[in-house]
């Protein structure tokens, strides 16, 4: 379960960073797809929370 938590944490971090950078870049350039990229940020945040929770719970056995 610890490995799954680490992978989920990293995927959540990557989703958040990519969503923020690409989303704001496309928004500043006036493209209509900015909200799709910015929509990845809450998913990344949920992935971060889930990954940290799984990692912490795996050590409490």
N, CA, C and O atoms as a GROMACS GRO file, in nm:
protein
  244
    1UNK      N    1   0.081  -0.117   0.000
    1UNK     CA    2   0.000   0.000   0.000
    1UNK      C    3   0.087   0.126   0.000
    1UNK      O    4   0.046   0.230  -0.051
    2UNK      N    5   0.204   0.116   0.057
    2UNK     CA    6   0.295   0.230   0.060
    2UNK      C    7   0.338   0.270  -0.081
    2UNK      O    8   0.345   0.389  -0.112
    3UNK      N    9   0.367   0.173  -0.165
    3UNK     CA   10   0.408   0.202  -0.302
    3UNK      C   11   0.296   0.268  -0.380
    3UNK      O   12   0.320   0.360  -0.458
    4UNK      N   13   0.175   0.221  -0.361
    4UNK     CA   14   0.059   0.283  -0.427
    4UNK      C   15   0.041   0.427  -0.381
    4UNK      O   16   0.006   0.514  -0.462
    5UNK      N   17   0.064   0.453  -0.254
    5UNK     CA   18   0.054   0.590  -0.201
    5UNK      C   19   0.159   0.682  -0.262
    5UNK      O   20   0.130   0.797  -0.294
    6UNK      N   21   0.280   0.632  -0.277
    6UNK     CA   22   0.387   0.713  -0.335
    6UNK      C   23   0.357   0.743  -0.482
    6UNK      O   24   0.376   0.855  -0.528
    7UNK      N   25   0.310   0.644  -0.554
    7UNK     CA   26   0.277   0.664  -0.697
    7UNK      C   27   0.162   0.761  -0.712
    7UNK      O   28   0.166   0.848  -0.798
    8UNK      N   29   0.059   0.748  -0.627
    8UNK     CA   30  -0.055   0.838  -0.634
    8UNK      C   31  -0.015   0.981  -0.597
    8UNK      O   32  -0.065   1.076  -0.657
    9UNK      N   33   0.074   0.996  -0.500
    9UNK     CA   34   0.122   1.128  -0.464
    9UNK      C   35   0.198   1.193  -0.580
    9UNK      O   36   0.177   1.311  -0.610
   10UNK      N   37   0.284   1.118  -0.644
   10UNK     CA   38   0.360   1.173  -0.756
   10UNK      C   39   0.270   1.208  -0.874
   10UNK      O   40   0.289   1.311  -0.939
   11UNK      N   41   0.173   1.122  -0.904
   11UNK     CA   42   0.080   1.152  -1.013
   11UNK      C   43  -0.005   1.275  -0.982
   11UNK      O   44  -0.031   1.356  -1.070
   12UNK      N   45  -0.048   1.290  -0.857
   12UNK     CA   46  -0.124   1.408  -0.818
   12UNK      C   47  -0.041   1.534  -0.828
   12UNK      O   48  -0.092   1.638  -0.871
   13UNK      N   49   0.085   1.526  -0.789
   13UNK     CA   50   0.173   1.643  -0.800
   13UNK      C   51   0.196   1.680  -0.946
   13UNK      O   52   0.195   1.798  -0.980
   14UNK      N   53   0.216   1.582  -1.030
   14UNK     CA   54   0.237   1.608  -1.173
   14UNK      C   55   0.112   1.668  -1.235
   14UNK      O   56   0.122   1.763  -1.313
   15UNK      N   57  -0.006   1.614  -1.202
   15UNK     CA   58  -0.131   1.670  -1.255
   15UNK      C   59  -0.150   1.814  -1.212
   15UNK      O   60  -0.193   1.897  -1.293
   16UNK      N   61  -0.121   1.846  -1.088
   16UNK     CA   62  -0.138   1.982  -1.039
   16UNK      C   63  -0.043   2.079  -1.109
   16UNK      O   64  -0.083   2.187  -1.150
   17UNK      N   65   0.082   2.040  -1.122
   17UNK     CA   66   0.181   2.128  -1.184
   17UNK      C   67   0.150   2.149  -1.332
   17UNK      O   68   0.155   2.262  -1.381
   18UNK      N   69   0.119   2.041  -1.402
   18UNK     CA   70   0.089   2.053  -1.545
   18UNK      C   71  -0.039   2.133  -1.566
   18UNK      O   72  -0.046   2.217  -1.655
   19UNK      N   73  -0.140   2.108  -1.483
   19UNK     CA   74  -0.266   2.182  -1.496
   19UNK      C   75  -0.248   2.330  -1.474
   19UNK      O   76  -0.304   2.412  -1.546
   20UNK      N   77  -0.170   2.366  -1.373
   20UNK     CA   78  -0.148   2.508  -1.346
   20UNK      C   79  -0.066   2.576  -1.455
   20UNK      O   80  -0.103   2.683  -1.503
   21UNK      N   81   0.044   2.515  -1.493
   21UNK     CA   82   0.132   2.582  -1.590
   21UNK      C   83   0.067   2.591  -1.728
   21UNK      O   84   0.065   2.698  -1.789
   22UNK      N   85   0.016   2.481  -1.778
   22UNK     CA   86  -0.044   2.482  -1.912
   22UNK      C   87  -0.175   2.561  -1.911
   22UNK      O   88  -0.205   2.633  -2.006
   23UNK      N   89  -0.252   2.549  -1.803
   23UNK     CA   90  -0.379   2.622  -1.794
   23UNK      C   91  -0.360   2.772  -1.796
   23UNK      O   92  -0.429   2.842  -1.870
   24UNK      N   93  -0.267   2.823  -1.716
   24UNK     CA   94  -0.245   2.966  -1.715
   24UNK      C   95  -0.177   3.013  -1.843
   24UNK      O   96  -0.201   3.125  -1.889
   25UNK      N   97  -0.092   2.930  -1.900
   25UNK     CA   98  -0.028   2.967  -2.026
   25UNK      C   99  -0.131   2.981  -2.138
   25UNK      O  100  -0.126   3.078  -2.214
   26UNK      N  101  -0.222   2.886  -2.147
   26UNK     CA  102  -0.326   2.895  -2.251
   26UNK      C  103  -0.425   3.007  -2.222
   26UNK      O  104  -0.478   3.068  -2.315
   27UNK      N  105  -0.450   3.035  -2.094
   27UNK     CA  106  -0.541   3.144  -2.060
   27UNK      C  107  -0.479   3.279  -2.098
   27UNK      O  108  -0.549   3.367  -2.148
   28UNK      N  109  -0.351   3.295  -2.074
   28UNK     CA  110  -0.285   3.420  -2.109
   28UNK      C  111  -0.274   3.439  -2.259
   28UNK      O  112  -0.270   3.552  -2.307
   29UNK      N  113  -0.270   3.330  -2.334
   29UNK     CA  114  -0.264   3.339  -2.480
   29UNK      C  115  -0.401   3.346  -2.544
   29UNK      O  116  -0.410   3.357  -2.667
   30UNK      N  117  -0.508   3.338  -2.466
   30UNK     CA  118  -0.642   3.357  -2.517
   30UNK      C  119  -0.706   3.236  -2.581
   30UNK      O  120  -0.800   3.250  -2.660
   31UNK      N  121  -0.660   3.118  -2.550
   31UNK     CA  122  -0.721   2.997  -2.605
   31UNK      C  123  -0.841   2.955  -2.521
   31UNK      O  124  -0.850   2.988  -2.403
   32UNK      N  125  -0.932   2.883  -2.584
   32UNK     CA  126  -1.056   2.845  -2.516
   32UNK      C  127  -1.042   2.719  -2.432
   32UNK      O  128  -1.135   2.685  -2.359
   33UNK      N  129  -0.931   2.648  -2.439
   33UNK     CA  130  -0.915   2.521  -2.369
   33UNK      C  131  -0.847   2.537  -2.233
   33UNK      O  132  -0.801   2.439  -2.175
   34UNK      N  133  -0.840   2.658  -2.182
   34UNK     CA  134  -0.771   2.680  -2.055
   34UNK      C  135  -0.844   2.614  -1.939
   34UNK      O  136  -0.781   2.562  -1.847
   35UNK      N  137  -0.977   2.614  -1.942
   35UNK     CA  138  -1.050   2.556  -1.830
   35UNK      C  139  -1.036   2.404  -1.824
   35UNK      O  140  -1.050   2.345  -1.717
   36UNK      N  141  -1.008   2.341  -1.936
   36UNK     CA  142  -0.984   2.196  -1.935
   36UNK      C  143  -0.854   2.167  -1.860
   36UNK      O  144  -0.849   2.076  -1.778
   37UNK      N  145  -0.752   2.244  -1.889
   37UNK     CA  146  -0.623   2.223  -1.822
   37UNK      C  147  -0.631   2.262  -1.675
   37UNK      O  148  -0.574   2.193  -1.590
   38UNK      N  149  -0.701   2.371  -1.644
   38UNK     CA  150  -0.715   2.411  -1.505
   38UNK      C  151  -0.803   2.314  -1.427
   38UNK      O  152  -0.795   2.308  -1.304
   39UNK      N  153  -0.885   2.239  -1.496
   39UNK     CA  154  -0.968   2.138  -1.430
   39UNK      C  155  -0.887   2.019  -1.379
   39UNK      O  156  -0.937   1.940  -1.300
   40UNK      N  157  -0.763   2.007  -1.425
   40UNK     CA  158  -0.677   1.900  -1.374
   40UNK      C  159  -0.624   1.928  -1.234
   40UNK      O  160  -0.582   1.836  -1.164
   41UNK      N  161  -0.626   2.054  -1.194
   41UNK     CA  162  -0.570   2.091  -1.064
   41UNK      C  163  -0.647   2.028  -0.948
   41UNK      O  164  -0.584   1.973  -0.859
   42UNK      N  165  -0.781   2.034  -0.944
   42UNK     CA  166  -0.850   1.965  -0.834
   42UNK      C  167  -0.828   1.814  -0.834
   42UNK      O  168  -0.821   1.753  -0.727
   43UNK      N  169  -0.819   1.754  -0.951
   43UNK     CA  170  -0.791   1.611  -0.957
   43UNK      C  171  -0.652   1.580  -0.901
   43UNK      O  172  -0.633   1.480  -0.830
   44UNK      N  173  -0.557   1.665  -0.932
   44UNK     CA  174  -0.423   1.647  -0.877
   44UNK      C  175  -0.421   1.664  -0.726
   44UNK      O  176  -0.349   1.593  -0.656
   45UNK      N  177  -0.500   1.758  -0.677
   45UNK     CA  178  -0.506   1.780  -0.533
   45UNK      C  179  -0.567   1.660  -0.462
   45UNK      O  180  -0.520   1.620  -0.356
   46UNK      N  181  -0.671   1.602  -0.521
   46UNK     CA  182  -0.731   1.482  -0.463
   46UNK      C  183  -0.631   1.366  -0.467
   46UNK      O  184  -0.624   1.288  -0.373
   47UNK      N  185  -0.555   1.356  -0.576
   47UNK     CA  186  -0.452   1.253  -0.583
   47UNK      C  187  -0.344   1.271  -0.477
   47UNK      O  188  -0.296   1.174  -0.419
   48UNK      N  189  -0.306   1.396  -0.453
   48UNK     CA  190  -0.209   1.423  -0.348
   48UNK      C  191  -0.261   1.382  -0.210
   48UNK      O  192  -0.191   1.318  -0.133
   49UNK      N  193  -0.384   1.420  -0.182
   49UNK     CA  194  -0.442   1.384  -0.052
   49UNK      C  195  -0.456   1.233  -0.035
   49UNK      O  196  -0.426   1.178   0.070
   50UNK      N  197  -0.502   1.167  -0.140
   50UNK     CA  198  -0.518   1.022  -0.134
   50UNK      C  199  -0.383   0.953  -0.118
   50UNK      O  200  -0.369   0.860  -0.038
   51UNK      N  201  -0.284   0.999  -0.192
   51UNK     CA  202  -0.151   0.937  -0.183
   51UNK      C  203  -0.087   0.955  -0.046
   51UNK      O  204  -0.028   0.861   0.007
   52UNK      N  205  -0.098   1.074   0.009
   52UNK     CA  206  -0.041   1.097   0.142
   52UNK      C  207  -0.115   1.014   0.247
   52UNK      O  208  -0.053   0.960   0.339
   53UNK      N  209  -0.246   1.004   0.233
   53UNK     CA  210  -0.323   0.923   0.328
   53UNK      C  211  -0.285   0.776   0.319
   53UNK      O  212  -0.266   0.710   0.422
   54UNK      N  213  -0.273   0.724   0.198
   54UNK     CA  214  -0.234   0.584   0.182
   54UNK      C  215  -0.094   0.559   0.238
   54UNK      O  216  -0.068   0.456   0.300
   55UNK      N  217  -0.005   0.653   0.215
   55UNK     CA  218   0.132   0.637   0.264
   55UNK      C  219   0.136   0.638   0.417
   55UNK      O  220   0.207   0.558   0.478
   56UNK      N  221   0.059   0.728   0.478
   56UNK     CA  222   0.059   0.736   0.623
   56UNK      C  223  -0.010   0.616   0.688
   56UNK      O  224   0.032   0.570   0.794
   57UNK      N  225  -0.116   0.568   0.625
   57UNK     CA  226  -0.187   0.453   0.682
   57UNK      C  227  -0.110   0.322   0.667
   57UNK      O  228  -0.132   0.229   0.744
   58UNK      N  229  -0.022   0.315   0.570
   58UNK     CA  230   0.052   0.191   0.551
   58UNK      C  231   0.155   0.169   0.662
   58UNK      O  232   0.194   0.055   0.688
   59UNK      N  233   0.199   0.274   0.728
   59UNK     CA  234   0.296   0.259   0.836
   59UNK      C  235   0.233   0.229   0.970
   59UNK      O  236   0.305   0.201   1.065
   60UNK      N  237   0.102   0.234   0.981
   60UNK     CA  238   0.033   0.214   1.109
   60UNK      C  239  -0.027   0.076   1.118
   60UNK      O  240  -0.147   0.062   1.139
   61UNK      N  241   0.054  -0.026   1.104
   61UNK     CA  242   0.002  -0.164   1.110
   61UNK      C  243   0.035  -0.232   1.238
   61UNK      O  244  -0.002  -0.348   1.258
   0.00000   0.00000   0.00000
